[in-house]
Amino acid sequence: MKRTLFLLLITISFCAAGCSKDDTGSEPTDPDIPTDIERPENPQNKRISMWIDAHSNFSRFANKEAVTTYLTKAAETGFNEIYLDVKPGIGYALYKSDILPELKVWGNETVNRDWDYLAFFLEEAEKLDIGVIASISTMGYGISSQKQGPIYDDNRWDGKTQFEMIGSNPANIVDMRTQTTTGTGSPLDAVMLNPCIPDVQNFVISICEEIVRKYPKLKGFCLDYCRWYGANYGFGPTTIKTFEANLGQSVPNLNDIITSTGGIGPLYKQWIEFRTKTITSLVTNIRNRVKAINPEIEFHLWSGADWVGRYTVGQNWASKKYHPQGAVYTDTYNETGFADVLDVFSLGSYSEYIWKTEYPESIWTVENFVTTYSQYTMDDCKVCGSIGSYAYGNNSLKVSDAVYLCLKNTDGIMVFELSHILTGNQWNAIKEGIRRGLK
């Protein structure tokens, strides 16, 4: 009933603004277009978020009108938050930075703005009661395919990016700054700085502090790509020296960590804990520093939902109360958990399979991820399921089901991301999933 009445009021308001005469036959007294918009009711106060990726939407937001248009569409669909990518993996800024150059060129795309990208999103989002969470690619500061980014502009970063040991061969250690593909032949995306170097940590923290300080109206701040690039990364000389200091002994042969056949060496458990401890330390330091500037800002982090596999990149998003068992964990690995440091964890439930029945022999379904996370986080933080909508194209039922599952089983939903929503024309499917999830 309340929804019907609200729709009626919207219809009356629209006619008063857009018709030449009101129903009394006289000119309308207020010709302004109404700012009220229809949005699904949210009695459970769930977080309903959309990610806006910097690269995919780089040219889309070349003008202010586009910002207004898509935020309005987001609000009409039922979104009450956006994650706005303001320092993507290329390493340049989509905000007014005193530290980083402004992002104007990406590959063959050029966008020159005489306005503050983040500030205008905040301004327009506030009108629509949409919270803005600024997101950064925490360790990404360059794109190898175009050799663009701060790590290519400044020799300050020589030796401070991550190094890969290719083929488990200690004689084949490669700086990822020189790579365009990984050792497995997969395309390389963002080139990442080495998180165990103090100069790198201080630099990354300064970026986070600057954003939070300059934009006090932000609802939240989110870390993305806050990790090691992959399981075989981190084998540069600086990292090994730091590991040796942490371990209290030398590592004469890197195959003591990963064997020549790719297996678990005698120092592998200690290596995994060291890498994970490095990331947890950085996450904790960033949280403390941004909260010192704005105690009210929410601290978010996105990570893949497959907790069992995240040790390979150093992300232990579990609670410190969770004690894992297995050959890759030390007895103290639980102490690297950082769920208690987060306000909101964005659970990357990215799978083409929605229901367990679609893929019964695997953990890789949206349903599985959004119904099992709590055994790891143990209520230490809010958790919102997130989906990669690119996997569903224009299949409306899959989109709706994925949104529904996240809303029913977690504290909210994050849909990745705008360009995929547009490609698949998924607005109505998302809206239907929200309606179902909030019943």
N, C-alpha and C positions, 0 to 999 in steps of 0.2 A: 504494500500500500504506500509506504513511504517513498519507494522508488518511483511508483506511478505518479504520485503527486509531484515529485521532483522533476520528472520528465515533462509534466504539464507546465510547470513553472518555467522551465527552459524554453518550451515552445512559445509560451506567451511572451517571454522576454525577447526571443529572437524576432517575433513578429513586430513587436513594438519598435525594435531597432531597425529592421530591414524593410518594413512595409511603408508605403507612402502615407498611409493614414491609419490611425488606430480604430478600434471598433466603435468609437463614438462619432467617427467621421471627421475628427479634427486632426491637425498635424500632431505627431508625437512630440512630447515635451523633451525627451532625452534621446537624441539620435545616435548616441554612442553604441558601438557593438558591445554586447555584454561580455564581461570577462569570466562569468561563471560557465563552467563546462560540465557536461555529464561525466561522471566517473563512477566505477563500480563501488558499492559500499564495502567498507573494510572494517567490520566490527571487531575483528581479532587484531587489528593494528599490525598486520603483517608488513614486512618490507617487500616491496615489489619494484625491482630495480632493472634498469637496462644499461648495458655497457655501451659506451661510444668509443670505438677504437680510433686512434689518431690516424693511422695509415689508411684504413679502408674509407675513412670519411674526410680525408685531408682536403680535397677540393670541394666536397659537398658543403662545407661550412666556410666558404670563401667570403660570404656576406652575412650580415646580421639577420636578414630576413629568413634565411634557412634555419638559423638557430631557433627563432621564434616558431616557425612552422613545425619543426620536428618535435620540439618540446611540447607544443600544444597537442600534437598527435599522440605523443607519449602519455600525456595526462588524460586525454580522452580514452585511451586504451586501459588505463588503470595504474600506470606506473606512478609511484610516489618518490622514487629516487633514481638518480643516474650515477653511474661510475664514469667519470670523464677522464680520459687518457690525456694527461697534460705534459708528461715527459716520457715519450715512447722510447723504444729500443734504439732508435737512431741517435738519441742522446741530446737533442736540441729541445728547446722549451716552447710550449704553447701557453705561456703566461709571461708576464713581464719580469724577467729574471736579471739579476745583477751578476749572476755566475755563469749562466749558459747562454749561448747565442740563440736568437729566436729561430724557430723552425719555419723556413720559407720555401725551401726546395727539398723535395724528396724524389729521387730518381728523375723522371722527366716531367714531374708536376711542380709548378711554381705557384705559390699563393702569397700575396703581399697584403697584410692587414694593417690598417691604421687604427685598430682598436684592439683592446685586450681580450683575447679569446676566452680565458677562464673567467674574467670579471663579467663579461657580457652573459655568459652562460649562467652565472650566479644571479645576475640581475633578472633575467627572464625566468629562470626556474623559481625564484622567490615569488613572482607574480602568480605562478601556477601551483604553489605549495609543494614544489618538488625539491627534495634535498639533494645536494651535490656532494659527491664523494670524489675527491681528486685522486687519480691513480697514477703511479709511475712504474716504469720498468726499472726496478731498483738497481740492478747491476748492468743493464744494457746501455752502452754509450757509443754504438757505432753499427753500421750496416756494411758487412764485408763485400757484398755484391757490387755496391757502388763506391766503396771506400769513403763513405760519408760518416761524419760524427766526430765528437771531441777527441776520441782516441786516435783519429787520423790527423787531427789538426794540431796536436800538441805533443811534443816528445816527452812531456811530463809523464805520459802513460807507457813509455817504453818499458817492457818487462812486467807491467802491472795488470795485464789481461790474463785470462785463464789459458793454461797449456794442456793440450791433449796428449796422452800416450796412445799412439795408434798401434793397433794390433798387439797390445800387451808387450810391446817391444821397447825396453828402456833406451834403446839407441834411436828411437823415432819419436821424439818429443817435439810438438809443433805448437807455436803461438797461434791461438785462434784468430788473432788479428790478421794473419796472413792467409787464413782459410776462406774458401767460399762454400765448401762442403765439409761435413764431419768425416771422421775416419771410416765410417760405414757408408759414405757416399751420399748421405742425406743432405739436402740443402741447409746451409747454416743461416739462421736468422740474426738476431741481435748478438753482437760481440760483447762479451761480458768482462767487467773488471774483476779482479781477484779479491774476494771479500776478506782474506786473512791478512791483508796489508793495511797497517794503520792509516796511511795516507789515503787509501781508497775508502776506508770506513769513514774517516773524517769528512771526506769530500761528499760521499753519499748522504751522510747525516746533514751536511750543510744545505743540500738541495731540499731535503724534507723540511728542515727548519724554515727555509726561505718561503716555501709555499704556504705553510701553516701561518707564518707571521704576516705575510702580505695579504692573505685572504681569510680574514677572521669569520666570514659568513659560511665557510665550508662546514657541512655537517660531519664529514668524515675524511679520512686520509687512508689510502689503500696501497699496500705493497704488492706488486706483481713481479714475477721473475726475481724474487729474492732467494737465490739459490746458486748452486754450482750448475754449469750448463748441462752436464751429463755425467754418467758414471766414470768415464775415463778422463775427465777434466780435473785439473788441479795438480798436475804433476810437474809444474815448473820449479826451478831451483829455489825460489823464495818460499813457496808453499812447503816444499820438502824440508827446508831448514827450519821452518816454523813447526812442522810436525815433529821433527827430531827433538826440538827444544821441549815441546809438549810431552813427548814420549819419554825423554830422558835418556835416549840412546841414538846412535847413528843408524841410518838405513842404507847400508852399502849397496843393496840391490833392490830396485823398484819391484822386481818380481816377488819380493817378500810381502808386497801388498797385494798385487794381482799377479798370479802366476803366468808364465809364458803361454799357457793354453787358455787364459781368461778365467781361471778359477780363483778360489779364495786362498790367499797366502797367509802365513802365520801372523802377519801384522794387520790383516784386513779389518778385523773388528775395531782395533784401535784407530785405524785410518777413518773408518766410517764415523766413529764417535767424534774424532777431531774435526772432520768436515762439518758435521751437523752442529757441533758446539759453536763453530765459527758463525754459522748462519743464525743460530739462536741468540748469540751474543749481539749480532748486528740488529736483529729484530727488536730485542729488548732495549738496546741503546737508542734506537730510533723512537720507539714508543715513549721512553722516558723524556727524550728531548722535545718531542712535539707536544707532549702533555704539559711540559713545563711552560710552553708558550701559550697553549690553549687547553686547559684542563677538561673543557667540555667536548672537545673534538673526539669523534669516535675513531678508533684505531682498527683498521681492517687489513686482512691479507687474503689473497687468492692463491689457492694451490690445487693441484689435481687431487681427486677424491680417493685414489687408490693409495691408502696409507702404507700398505705393505711394500710398495715400490718406491716410496719417496725417500728412503734412506740413501738411494743412489745419487740424489741431488742435494742431500743434506737438509731436507725439510721434515722435521718432526713436529707436525701440527697437533700432536696428541697432548694430553694432560701429563704432567709430571707424575701423576698417580698411576699412569698406565705403564705396566712393566712387560715389555715384549719378550718373547722367548724365541730363540733361533740362533743359528750359527753366525749370523752377521752382527749380533748385538752383544755389547759388553754388559756386565751386571749393573753398570751405572748409566746406561743409555737413556733410561727414563728421565734422567735429570736434564736432558737436552730438549724435552718437550716445551712448547711455547704457547699452548692453548690459553694458559692463564694470563698471558701477556696481551692477548687480543680482546677487543670488545666484540668484534664480529668476524667470523671466519666464513669466507665465500668458498663453499665446497664444490670444486670443479667436477660435477657429475656428467662429464662430456662423453656421451656414448650414443651411437646410432640406435642402440637397443633400449627400449623404454622399460618393458616389463620383464621380470625374471623368466617367465615362460618363453620368451623369445630367444633366450640364450641361457638355458638352465644350467649348463656346465661351467659358466663363467661368472666372475664377480662384476663384469663390465656391463651393467645395466643401470639406468637411472634409478629404478626401484631399489636395487640392492644398495647403491651408494647412499641414498637418502634415508634408508632404514637401518643402517649399520654404523654410521659415523659416531654415534654417542658412546659406543664402547671405547672409543679412543679419546674423544674430547671430555667425556665425563662431566658435562655441565660447566666446564670452566669458562665458556664464552657462548655467545649467541652464534648459531650456525644457519646460514642460508644456502639452500641448494642452488647451484647454477647450472645452466644447460648451454651447450653449443648448438644454437638453432640451425646452423649451417647443415647439420646432419639430417634435417627433416625436410628441407626444401619447401615445397608447397603442400606437403602432407599435413593438412590441418589437424587431423586426429592425433597424430604423433606429437605435434607442437602442444596441443591442448592437454594431452595426457602428461607430458613432461612437466608442464607448468603446474598442473593439478597435483602431481606427486610431490613436487618440492614444497608447495604451500601446505599440503596435508601433513608432511612429515618433518618439516624444518621450520625455522623462524621466518622464512620468506623465500623469495625466488629472485635470481638474477639471470636475465636473458642476455647471452652473448651472440650477436650484438646487432646494432642498428642496420648495418649494410646487409646482413643476412635476413633480417626481418623484412627489409625492402625487397630483396631479391625473391624471397619466397612469398611475399605479400601475406605475412603472418599476423598482421595486427588483429584481425577478428578471431583467429585461433587462440592467440594469447589472451584476448579478452574473455573468451569462453573458458579457457583454463583457469583464469582468475575467478570467474563467477563460480565455477565448480569447486575450486579450492577454498573459497571463503564461505561456502554454505554452512 
